[in-house]
Structures are given as C-alpha cells and as structure tokens.
Amino acid sequence: MSRQKELIYNLITSTMSHPTADWVYRNARRKMPRISLGTVYRNLNTLVQEGRILAIANSRGPVRYDANITRHSHLKCIGCGLMLDVPETDIDFVPRSPKTRQFEVLEYRVEFLCLCPDCRAKNGSKKQTFQGGQNANPK
C-alpha cells in the first residue's frame, strides 16, 4: 500500500462522519501537502474496489465514504448533512405485497432522510413519525 493510500484509509477509519472526497483531501493535505485531489479520488476508488471502504452515493449531495463495511443503512440530515449508521437489526424490512414476495432479495440499501435534533430545533419543526411508509400526523 502506498503512503498516500494508507493516509487516506487512516483518515476514513478515524471518523464516523462519512466524509466526502473533499474532506479527505483537505485533511490529507495537512499531513502530506503535495497530495493532489486526483490522487485522493484514485485511492478512494481503489479502496472501494478492494472492499475496504464503502462509497455511499446518496440522493442529496456528494458521494460519502464509510469505513464500516458491515451491512447497514444510513440516517442523513437534510439540514446539516450529518450522516449516522443504522444497524441492519434496527430495520424491519420485509417485502410484503404478493408482487414483491416473488423476488429473492439479495441486497438492499436504505437511506433515511431526516432532520437531526439540532436542525429540527433551528427550524422549529415538530417531531414526525413514519409508519408503514406513510407520513403519520405530527404529534
């Protein structure tokens, strides 16, 4: 493993924040000032291909990277971008309709878009719960 690749991998494993390539680049430059953004992207792609990190393409914002390669999903705040892991054991997902039961589910990815407590407080938003895929009435 090259020094650059090792540095990038160590940066990603040092945080639970699911960093972007830009974050990795800025932090890598502190330890290796001559590293280029292209080198960061190439090494991130290599680490993903090797299965050492995950690339999380999400519906809002840039690709994020995750050192947690176990099966899990994510909670993402649409206000500040905070992203947290949701263990598979915390998700009750079973295809229930007759049409979907015909399929063998091999893999799934879930991204919960939400407002974190800080962003909810800033927006004055009331807590909402979701049941059965339907937005329940705010309490």
C-alpha positions as CSV (number, residue, x, y, z in Angstrom):
1,M,0.0,0.0,0.0
2,S,1.3,3.4,-0.9
3,R,1.8,6.1,1.7
4,Q,-1.0,8.2,0.1
5,K,-3.4,5.3,0.1
6,E,-2.6,4.4,3.7
7,L,-3.1,8.0,4.8
8,I,-6.5,8.2,3.0
9,Y,-7.6,4.9,4.5
10,N,-6.5,6.0,8.0
11,L,-8.4,9.3,7.6
12,I,-11.6,7.5,6.7
13,T,-11.3,5.0,9.5
14,S,-10.6,7.8,12.0
15,T,-14.0,9.3,11.7
16,M,-17.6,8.2,11.9
17,S,-18.8,11.3,9.9
18,H,-18.9,9.6,6.5
19,P,-16.5,12.1,4.8
20,T,-16.6,13.4,1.3
21,A,-13.6,13.2,-1.0
22,D,-13.1,17.0,-0.4
23,W,-12.9,16.4,3.3
24,V,-10.4,13.6,2.8
25,Y,-8.4,15.9,0.5
26,R,-8.3,18.8,2.9
27,N,-7.3,16.6,5.9
28,A,-4.7,14.6,3.8
29,R,-3.0,17.9,2.8
30,R,-2.3,18.7,6.5
31,K,-0.1,15.6,6.7
32,M,1.0,15.4,3.0
33,P,0.9,18.9,1.5
34,R,1.8,17.8,-2.1
35,I,-1.0,15.2,-2.4
36,S,-3.4,16.0,-5.3
37,L,-7.2,15.8,-5.4
38,G,-6.8,13.3,-8.3
39,T,-4.6,11.1,-6.1
40,V,-7.3,11.2,-3.4
41,Y,-10.1,10.2,-5.8
42,R,-8.0,7.4,-7.4
43,N,-7.1,5.9,-4.0
44,L,-10.7,6.2,-2.7
45,N,-11.9,4.3,-5.8
46,T,-9.2,1.7,-5.3
47,L,-10.2,1.3,-1.6
48,V,-13.8,0.9,-2.6
49,Q,-12.9,-1.7,-5.3
50,E,-10.8,-3.6,-2.7
51,G,-13.8,-3.7,-0.4
52,R,-12.0,-1.8,2.4
53,I,-14.4,1.1,2.4
54,L,-17.9,1.9,1.1
55,A,-18.9,4.6,-1.3
56,I,-22.3,6.0,-0.4
57,A,-24.0,7.6,-3.4
58,N,-27.0,9.4,-1.9
59,S,-29.9,11.4,-3.3
60,R,-28.7,14.7,-1.9
61,G,-25.1,15.8,-2.1
62,P,-21.7,14.3,-2.9
63,V,-20.6,10.7,-2.5
64,R,-19.6,9.9,1.1
65,Y,-17.2,7.3,2.2
66,D,-17.6,4.8,5.1
67,A,-15.1,2.6,6.8
68,N,-17.9,0.5,8.3
69,I,-18.2,-2.3,5.7
70,T,-20.7,-4.4,7.6
71,R,-24.3,-4.4,6.2
72,H,-26.1,-1.3,7.5
73,S,-28.1,1.7,6.3
74,H,-27.9,5.4,7.0
75,L,-29.8,8.3,8.6
76,K,-29.0,11.6,6.8
77,C,-30.0,15.0,8.0
78,I,-31.1,17.1,5.1
79,G,-30.4,20.3,7.1
80,C,-26.7,19.9,8.0
81,G,-25.7,16.7,6.2
82,L,-24.9,14.7,9.3
83,M,-24.9,11.0,8.5
84,L,-25.2,8.2,11.0
85,D,-25.1,4.4,10.7
86,V,-28.3,2.4,11.3
87,P,-27.6,-1.2,12.1
88,E,-29.4,-3.8,10.0
89,T,-31.0,-5.1,13.2
90,D,-32.8,-1.8,13.6
91,I,-34.6,-2.1,10.3
92,D,-37.7,-4.2,9.8
93,F,-37.8,-4.6,6.0
94,V,-39.7,-7.5,4.5
95,P,-41.3,-7.2,1.1
96,R,-45.0,-7.8,2.0
97,S,-47.0,-7.4,-1.2
98,P,-47.7,-10.5,-3.3
99,K,-45.8,-9.0,-6.2
100,T,-42.6,-8.3,-4.2
101,R,-42.7,-11.7,-2.5
102,Q,-41.9,-13.3,-5.8
103,F,-38.4,-11.7,-5.7
104,E,-35.4,-13.0,-3.8
105,V,-33.9,-10.0,-2.0
106,L,-30.1,-10.3,-2.3
107,E,-29.2,-6.9,-1.1
108,Y,-30.7,-3.6,-0.2
109,R,-29.7,-0.1,0.8
110,V,-31.8,2.3,2.8
111,E,-31.2,6.0,3.2
112,F,-33.5,7.7,5.8
113,L,-33.7,11.4,5.0
114,C,-34.4,13.3,8.2
115,L,-33.8,16.4,10.3
116,C,-31.4,15.9,13.2
117,P,-32.4,17.3,16.6
118,D,-30.3,20.5,16.1
119,C,-31.8,21.2,12.7
120,R,-35.3,20.4,13.9
121,A,-34.8,22.9,16.7
122,K,-33.5,25.6,14.3
123,N,-36.4,25.1,12.0
124,G,-39.0,24.9,14.8
125,S,-40.1,21.5,13.3
126,K,-42.3,19.2,15.3
127,K,-41.3,15.6,15.5
128,Q,-43.0,13.4,13.0
129,T,-43.2,9.6,13.0
130,F,-43.4,7.4,10.0
131,Q,-45.5,4.2,10.0
132,G,-45.9,1.8,7.1
133,G,-44.2,4.1,4.6
134,Q,-46.9,6.7,5.3
135,N,-46.1,10.0,7.0
136,A,-48.1,10.0,10.2
137,N,-49.7,13.1,11.6
138,P,-47.3,15.2,13.7
139,K,-47.8,14.7,17.4
